[in-house]
Amino acid sequence: MNVVSDSLKSGSALADDYINRFSEVQPLYGEDFRDEASWLKRVEWLDQSESGRVNRGELAEVLRRYNSRHNDHQAVHNALDLLAKEGTLAVVGGQQSGLFTGSLLVIYKAMTIIQSAQEAAKKFNRPVVPVFWIAGEDHDFDEVNHTYVMTPELKVAKIKMEAKPGPRSSVSAIPIGPNEWKQSFDQLGRWLPDSENKPEILRWIHEASEESDNLSDAFAKLLGRLFGEYGLILLDSADPELRKLEVPVFEKMIERNDGLEQAYQQAAACITGKGYSLQAEVAAGGANLFYIYEGNRLLLYKQDGKFTDRKGIVSLSQSELLEQLRTHPERFSNNVLTRPMMQESLFPVLCTVLGQGEISYWAITKQAFEILGLRMPILLPRMSFTLIEGALQKYMDKFGVTFQDVQHRFAEARQQWLSSQEEFHIEPKFAETRRAFEQLYEPLIRELGTIQTGLIPLSEKNKGKILEQISYLERKTREAVEKKHEAELRQWDRIGVSLFPLGKPQERVFNIFYYLNRYGLEWIHDLIRTSDHFTAEHRIIEC
């Protein structure tokens, strides 16, 4: 695989400044991930704050039970043994549990976690374990119930999981039955091109879905298949056993909730004051915690001394909420602004791997860490890639089009190429014809008006019809030229849909199994070896 660096347009001005101009946003964050001294300072803090986190041994045992069910690799058990020992650090990152692992960015995040942990272990000469946090407590099922592959016809096919209607519950609590799995599985089988790898891929996915009654469990099993041998520890944030360990942390969040709210509000004002957009809602009176009631995940607010939801379905005093927590911890859940503190309270987090949107909303949390006696970890940008198949690179070389051309001016470049293939230049020729026609016709209309004024609107209507016919002929001429160059234009279309499907970066759309189907199940290891070091730069990988 050939690898070169090239820029990818940023989706967030704040994240872009964090990655490339840290000094401009330093007050919103902790330490600079590019500064060697930041890492040493972080290690020192973790060693000093050991007693402020949950018991390592208990955490490791909860995660061992979970991974034994979904990610039962010896390397994972070895990593859990290390995690249980004082002095071991962790690199943590996560994502929602997407259908069939979701988009490529999930895979790249797991790769970043693994490689960053390996690099840190060598740098500090101490154990550093990789941890993937599956956000199974999130309730936005529509955000995770689909994925995409490219069909042989160069269409972006959406594979979607239909779930039975029910309470607005966490993804890990939404049951998926055999019929729903079969429907999505059949879609994948239909859209994946035939290859020697396809039967094995479908077997993997069938086994994962057959043994899972929700999306999160299947997601974990597939991640385990792909990365378990690298010792990647998985956790589901909706795991009831994990929730029991989190009770003391939730207690602090409830008892110091006013302070947390104030910290979020102040950070939000600072962010918008610098001209950035907020990537997460900071609502007045928001408790930033969820309470699960009769299967529904309700976001809590503070009103008249009570913790309640918007519809007033539940209403609890602080003492009543704490009592509920101690007797029913499974009813509690974090939101995006309290989850970072929960992660920090569970693990000795050397750094957390984040996408650009996450980097943006984590800026809201810096002061909140301090309210709970914590410190924001180093935020490490997720590695970013675009995969270019060999034939695709040949097409790009043939047409003289670069990655930046495809990213910023693809339609224009395609049209310029097409226009250059013909001596008959369609646009100027027809523009000249329209001008000549109008120059001849306008005087005629004026003369006809001297005969009878009623002829003027008739003439204008007639003029419009003639111009319509000229436009029609222009369209048919374009179609004829495109037909003549149909094979080359199909190559252009393959470039566009491969690199920026649906107008988005490839990593945000396509599923990893499209590429494993093409290159083989071992290809993921080649990809990891090729990107053998962390970099915040976007990389182009020619397969």
C-alpha positions in Angstrom: 0.0 0.0 0.0 1.3 3.4 -1.0 0.6 6.2 1.6 0.7 10.0 1.2 -0.6 12.8 3.3 -3.2 15.2 1.9 -5.7 17.5 3.6 -9.3 16.8 4.1 -11.8 19.6 4.6 -12.6 20.1 8.2 -16.1 19.8 9.6 -15.4 21.9 12.7 -13.6 25.2 13.0 -12.9 24.6 16.7 -11.5 21.2 16.1 -9.4 22.4 13.2 -7.9 25.1 15.5 -7.3 22.5 18.3 -5.4 20.3 15.9 -3.5 22.9 13.9 -3.4 26.1 16.1 -3.6 24.9 19.7 -2.4 28.2 21.2 -5.6 29.9 20.0 -7.9 27.5 21.9 -5.7 26.4 24.8 -8.0 28.0 27.5 -10.8 25.6 26.3 -8.8 22.4 26.7 -6.2 20.7 28.8 -2.8 19.8 27.4 -1.5 20.0 23.9 -1.2 16.5 22.3 1.8 17.6 20.3 3.8 18.7 23.3 6.0 15.9 24.9 5.8 17.6 28.3 2.0 17.3 28.2 2.3 13.6 28.2 4.8 13.4 31.0 2.6 15.8 33.1 -0.5 13.6 32.4 1.3 10.4 33.5 2.4 12.1 36.7 -1.2 13.2 37.4 -2.6 9.7 36.8 -0.1 8.2 39.2 -1.0 10.8 41.9 -4.8 10.4 41.4 -5.1 6.6 41.6 -7.4 6.7 44.6 -9.8 9.0 42.8 -11.0 6.3 40.4 -13.0 3.2 40.8 -11.3 0.0 42.0 -9.2 -1.4 39.2 -9.7 -5.0 40.1 -13.5 -4.7 40.2 -13.5 -2.8 36.9 -11.3 -5.4 35.2 -13.6 -8.2 36.4 -16.7 -6.5 35.1 -15.0 -6.0 31.7 -13.7 -9.5 31.7 -17.3 -10.9 32.0 -18.4 -8.7 29.2 -15.5 -9.4 26.9 -15.8 -13.2 27.6 -19.2 -13.0 26.0 -18.3 -10.9 23.0 -14.6 -10.5 22.6 -13.0 -13.6 24.0 -9.4 -13.3 22.9 -6.4 -14.2 25.0 -4.8 -10.9 24.2 -7.9 -9.1 25.6 -7.6 -11.2 28.8 -4.0 -10.3 29.1 -4.8 -6.6 28.7 -7.4 -6.9 31.4 -4.8 -8.5 33.7 -2.6 -5.5 33.1 -5.5 -3.0 33.7 -6.1 -4.6 37.1 -2.5 -3.7 38.1 -1.7 -0.3 39.5 0.5 1.7 37.1 -1.2 0.5 33.9 -2.5 3.4 31.8 -5.3 3.3 29.1 -6.0 4.9 25.8 -9.8 5.2 25.4 -12.1 6.1 22.6 -15.5 5.0 21.5 -18.5 5.3 19.2 -22.1 4.4 19.0 -22.9 0.8 18.0 -23.5 1.0 14.3 -25.0 -1.6 12.1 -22.3 -4.1 10.9 -19.8 -1.7 12.6 -21.2 1.3 10.8 -18.9 3.6 8.8 -15.1 3.3 8.3 -14.4 6.0 10.9 -15.3 3.5 13.6 -12.6 1.2 12.3 -10.1 4.1 12.1 -10.9 5.1 15.7 -10.2 1.5 16.9 -6.9 1.5 14.9 -5.9 4.9 16.5 -6.7 3.6 20.0 -4.6 0.4 19.4 -1.6 2.1 17.8 -1.6 5.0 20.3 -1.5 2.5 23.2 1.3 0.6 21.6 3.3 3.8 21.0 2.7 5.1 24.5 3.8 1.8 26.1 7.1 2.0 24.3 7.5 5.7 25.1 6.9 5.3 28.8 8.1 1.8 29.2 5.0 0.8 31.1 1.7 -1.1 30.2 -0.8 0.9 28.3 -4.0 -0.9 27.2 -6.5 0.1 24.4 -10.1 0.5 25.4 -13.1 0.9 23.1 -16.1 2.5 24.7 -19.4 1.4 23.0 -21.9 4.1 23.6 -24.8 1.6 24.0 -26.7 3.9 26.4 -27.4 6.4 23.5 -31.1 6.2 22.4 -30.8 7.7 18.9 -31.5 4.4 17.0 -32.0 6.1 13.7 -28.4 7.4 13.9 -26.9 3.9 14.1 -29.4 1.5 12.3 -27.8 1.8 8.9 -24.6 1.5 6.9 -23.6 1.9 3.2 -21.8 0.0 0.5 -21.1 0.7 -3.2 -22.8 -1.5 -5.7 -21.3 -2.6 -9.0 -23.6 0.0 -10.7 -21.7 2.7 -8.8 -24.7 3.4 -6.5 -24.4 4.0 -2.8 -26.7 1.4 -1.3 -28.2 2.0 2.2 -28.6 -1.1 4.4 -31.0 -0.4 7.1 -32.2 -2.2 10.3 -35.9 -1.9 11.0 -36.7 -2.3 14.7 -40.1 -2.7 16.2 -41.6 0.4 17.7 -41.2 0.7 21.5 -40.0 3.0 24.2 -37.4 5.7 23.6 -34.7 3.5 25.1 -31.0 3.0 24.8 -29.7 1.2 21.7 -28.5 -1.7 23.9 -32.0 -2.1 25.3 -33.8 -2.2 21.9 -34.5 -5.8 21.1 -33.6 -7.0 17.6 -35.3 -10.2 16.5 -34.4 -12.8 13.9 -36.6 -11.3 11.2 -35.0 -7.8 11.6 -31.5 -9.3 11.5 -32.4 -11.4 8.4 -33.8 -8.4 6.6 -30.5 -6.4 7.1 -28.4 -9.4 6.4 -30.1 -10.2 3.1 -29.7 -6.5 2.1 -25.9 -6.8 2.7 -25.8 -10.1 0.8 -27.6 -8.6 -2.1 -25.5 -5.4 -2.4 -22.0 -6.8 -1.7 -20.4 -7.8 -5.1 -19.6 -11.5 -5.4 -16.1 -12.4 -4.4 -14.1 -15.3 -2.9 -14.3 -13.5 0.4 -18.0 -12.9 0.5 -19.1 -16.3 1.9 -16.7 -15.9 4.9 -17.8 -12.3 5.5 -21.5 -13.3 5.5 -20.7 -16.1 7.9 -19.0 -13.7 10.3 -21.9 -11.4 10.3 -24.5 -14.1 10.5 -22.8 -15.6 13.5 -22.6 -12.2 15.2 -26.2 -11.4 14.6 -27.5 -14.8 15.4 -25.9 -14.6 18.9 -27.1 -11.1 19.6 -30.5 -9.7 20.6 -29.5 -6.1 20.2 -27.3 -3.9 18.0 -24.6 -3.3 20.6 -23.8 -6.9 21.2 -23.5 -7.6 17.5 -21.3 -4.5 17.1 -19.0 -5.8 19.9 -18.7 -9.3 18.4 -17.7 -7.8 15.0 -15.2 -5.4 16.6 -13.8 -8.4 18.6 -13.4 -10.4 15.4 -11.5 -7.5 13.8 -9.4 -6.3 16.7 -9.5 -8.7 19.6 -6.1 -10.1 18.8 -4.6 -6.7 19.4 -5.9 -6.7 23.0 -8.6 -4.1 22.4 -10.8 -4.1 25.5 -14.5 -3.5 24.8 -17.2 -2.1 27.1 -20.8 -1.2 26.7 -21.7 1.9 28.6 -25.2 0.4 29.1 -23.8 -2.7 30.9 -25.8 -3.0 34.2 -22.7 -4.5 35.9 -20.7 -1.5 35.0 -23.4 0.8 36.2 -23.1 -0.6 39.7 -19.4 0.5 39.8 -20.4 3.9 38.6 -22.7 4.7 41.5 -20.2 6.8 43.5 -19.5 8.9 40.3 -23.2 9.5 39.7 -23.5 10.6 43.3 -21.0 13.3 42.8 -22.7 14.4 39.6 -26.0 14.7 41.4 -24.6 16.4 44.5 -22.5 18.9 42.6 -24.9 19.3 39.7 -25.3 23.1 40.1 -21.6 23.5 39.9 -21.5 21.3 36.8 -24.2 23.3 35.1 -22.4 26.6 35.9 -19.2 25.2 34.4 -20.9 24.1 31.2 -22.6 27.5 30.9 -19.4 29.4 31.4 -17.6 27.2 28.9 -20.4 27.6 26.3 -20.3 31.4 26.6 -16.5 31.3 26.2 -16.7 29.1 23.1 -19.4 31.2 21.4 -17.6 34.4 22.5 -14.6 33.2 20.4 -16.9 32.8 17.4 -17.3 29.1 17.4 -20.5 27.1 17.2 -21.6 24.8 20.0 -21.6 21.1 19.1 -23.8 20.1 22.0 -26.7 21.7 23.7 -26.1 23.5 27.0 -29.6 24.0 28.3 -30.4 26.3 31.2 -31.4 24.1 34.2 -30.0 21.0 32.5 -28.9 18.2 34.8 -27.1 16.5 31.9 -28.2 13.1 33.2 -30.8 10.6 32.0 -33.3 8.7 34.1 -34.8 5.5 32.6 -38.5 5.2 33.5 -40.7 2.4 32.1 -38.1 1.8 29.3 -37.9 5.5 28.3 -34.7 7.4 28.6 -35.7 10.8 30.0 -33.3 13.7 30.1 -33.4 15.4 33.5 -33.7 19.1 34.2 -33.8 21.1 37.5 -37.0 22.9 38.3 -38.3 24.2 41.6 -35.8 22.1 43.6 -36.7 18.9 41.7 -35.1 16.8 39.1 -37.7 16.3 36.4 -38.1 15.7 32.6 -39.6 18.1 30.1 -43.0 16.5 30.3 -43.0 16.1 34.1 -43.3 12.3 33.9 -40.8 12.0 36.8 -40.1 14.5 39.6 -37.6 13.7 42.3 -35.8 15.7 44.9 -32.0 15.4 45.2 -32.3 13.0 48.1 -35.0 10.9 46.3 -32.8 10.8 43.2 -29.8 9.6 45.2 -32.0 6.9 46.8 -33.1 5.8 43.4 -29.5 5.7 42.3 -28.4 3.5 45.2 -31.3 1.0 44.8 -31.7 1.1 41.0 -28.4 2.2 39.4 -29.5 0.7 36.1 -32.0 3.5 35.8 -29.2 6.2 35.4 -27.3 7.2 32.3 -24.9 9.9 31.2 -25.3 12.4 28.4 -22.5 13.7 26.1 -21.4 16.3 28.7 -21.1 14.0 31.7 -19.8 10.9 29.9 -16.3 12.3 29.7 -16.1 12.6 33.5 -17.5 9.0 33.9 -14.8 7.7 31.6 -12.1 9.6 33.5 -13.5 8.2 36.8 -13.3 4.6 35.6 -10.0 4.5 33.7 -6.5 5.9 34.1 -6.9 7.7 30.8 -3.6 8.8 29.3 -5.5 10.1 26.3 -8.9 9.8 24.7 -9.3 9.4 20.9 -11.9 11.7 19.4 -13.3 12.7 16.1 -13.6 16.4 15.2 -17.2 16.8 16.4 -16.2 15.2 19.7 -13.2 17.4 20.1 -15.5 20.4 19.7 -18.0 19.4 22.3 -15.4 18.3 24.8 -14.4 21.9 25.0 -17.6 22.5 27.0 -16.4 20.1 29.7 -13.0 21.4 30.8 -14.2 23.2 33.9 -16.7 20.4 34.7 -13.8 18.0 35.2 -12.4 20.3 37.9 -15.8 20.4 39.7 -15.5 16.6 40.2 -11.8 16.8 41.2 -10.6 15.5 37.8 -8.5 16.7 34.9 -9.4 16.7 31.2 -7.2 14.0 29.5 -5.1 14.7 26.4 -7.4 14.7 23.4 -5.9 12.7 20.5 -7.5 13.3 17.1 -8.7 10.1 15.4 -6.6 9.1 12.5 -8.2 9.8 9.1 -7.8 8.0 5.8 -9.1 7.9 2.3 -8.7 4.5 0.5 -8.0 4.7 -3.2 -8.1 1.5 -5.2 -5.3 0.9 -7.7 -7.6 1.2 -10.7 -9.0 4.4 -9.3 -5.6 6.0 -9.1 -5.0 5.1 -12.7 -8.2 6.9 -13.7 -7.2 10.0 -11.7 -3.7 10.0 -13.4 -5.4 9.5 -16.8 -7.6 12.5 -16.3 -5.1 14.6 -14.5 -7.3 15.0 -11.5 -6.0 15.2 -7.9 -7.6 14.3 -4.6 -8.1 18.0 -3.9 -9.8 18.4 -7.3 -12.2 15.6 -6.4 -12.8 17.2 -3.0 -13.4 20.8 -4.0 -14.3 21.0 -7.7 -15.2 17.5 -9.0 -18.2 18.5 -11.1 -16.3 21.4 -12.7 -13.2 19.2 -13.4 -15.4 16.5 -15.0 -17.2 19.0 -17.2 -13.9 20.7 -18.2 -12.5 17.3 -19.3 -15.7 16.5 -21.2 -15.6 19.8 -23.0 -12.0 19.4 -23.9 -12.7 16.1 -25.8 -14.7 17.8 -28.6 -13.8 20.5 -31.2 -17.4 21.5 -31.1 -17.7 23.6 -27.9 -21.3 23.2 -26.8 -21.7 26.0 -24.3 -20.2 28.9 -26.3 -21.7 27.7 -29.6 -25.2 27.6 -28.2 -24.7 30.9 -26.3 -23.7 32.5 -29.5 -26.7 31.1 -31.3 -29.1 32.5 -28.6 -27.4 36.0 -28.9 -27.7 36.0 -32.6 -31.3 34.8 -32.6 -32.3 37.5 -30.0 -30.4 40.2 -32.0 -32.5 39.3 -35.1 -35.8 38.7 -33.3 -36.0 41.8 -31.1 -36.2 44.3 -34.0 -38.8 42.1 -35.6 -41.0 42.2 -32.4 -40.8 46.0 -32.3 -41.8 46.2 -36.0 -44.7 43.8 -35.5 -45.8 46.0 -32.6 -46.3 49.0 -34.9 -48.8 46.9 -36.9 -50.8 45.7 -33.9 -49.9 45.9 -30.2 -51.4 42.5 -29.7 -48.7 40.9 -31.8 -46.0 41.8 -29.1 -47.1 39.3 -26.4 -47.6 36.7 -29.2 -44.1 37.4 -30.5 -42.6 37.2 -27.0 -44.3 33.8 -26.5 -43.0 32.6 -29.8 -39.5 33.8 -28.9 -39.7 31.8 -25.6 -40.7 28.6 -27.5 -37.8 29.0 -29.9 -35.3 29.5 -27.1 -36.8 26.4 -25.4 -36.1 24.4 -28.6 -32.5 25.7 -28.7 -32.0 24.6 -25.0 -33.6 21.3 -25.9 -31.1 20.8 -28.8 -28.3 21.8 -26.4 -29.3 19.1 -23.9 -29.6 16.5 -26.6 -26.1 17.5 -27.9 -24.7 17.2 -24.4 -26.3 13.7 -24.1 -24.8 12.7 -27.4 -21.3 13.8 -26.4 -21.7 12.0 -23.0 -22.9 8.9 -24.8 -19.8 9.1 -27.0 -17.6 9.2 -23.9 -19.7 6.9 -21.8 -16.9 4.6 -20.7 -14.6 7.5 -19.6 -17.5 9.3 -17.8 -18.2 6.0 -15.9 -14.6 6.1 -14.7 -15.1 9.7 -13.6 -18.3 8.7 -11.7 -16.3 5.9 -10.0 -13.8 8.4 -8.8 -16.5 10.7 -7.3 -18.6 8.0 -5.7 -15.6 6.2 -4.3 -13.9 9.1 -2.6 -16.8 11.3 -1.7 -20.0 9.2 -1.6 -23.2 11.3 -1.0 -20.9 14.3 -1.1 -19.2 13.3 2.2 -15.8 12.0 3.0 -15.5 8.3 2.3 -14.7 7.4 5.9 -18.1 8.8 7.0 -20.2 6.6 4.6 -18.8 3.3 3.5 -18.6 0.1 5.6 -15.4 -1.8 6.2 -16.9 -5.0 4.9 -17.1 -3.5 1.4 -13.3 -3.4 1.4 -12.8 -6.7 3.2 -15.0 -8.3 0.5 -12.7 -6.9 -2.1 -9.3 -7.5 -0.5 -9.8 -10.3 2.0 -10.4 -10.6 5.7 -6.6 -10.2 6.5 -6.5 -6.9 4.7 -7.4 -5.1 8.0 -4.1 -6.2 9.4 -2.3 -4.8 6.3 -4.1 -1.5 6.8 -2.9 -1.4 10.5 0.7 -2.2 9.5 0.6 0.5 6.7 -0.5 3.2 9.2 2.0 2.0 11.7 2.3 5.4 13.6 0.0 8.0 14.8 -0.4 11.3 12.8 -3.1 13.9 12.9 -2.7 14.4 9.1 -5.2 12.9 6.8 -3.6 10.1 4.7 -4.4 8.8 1.3 -3.8 5.0 1.1 -3.6 3.5 -2.4 -4.7 -0.1 -2.0 
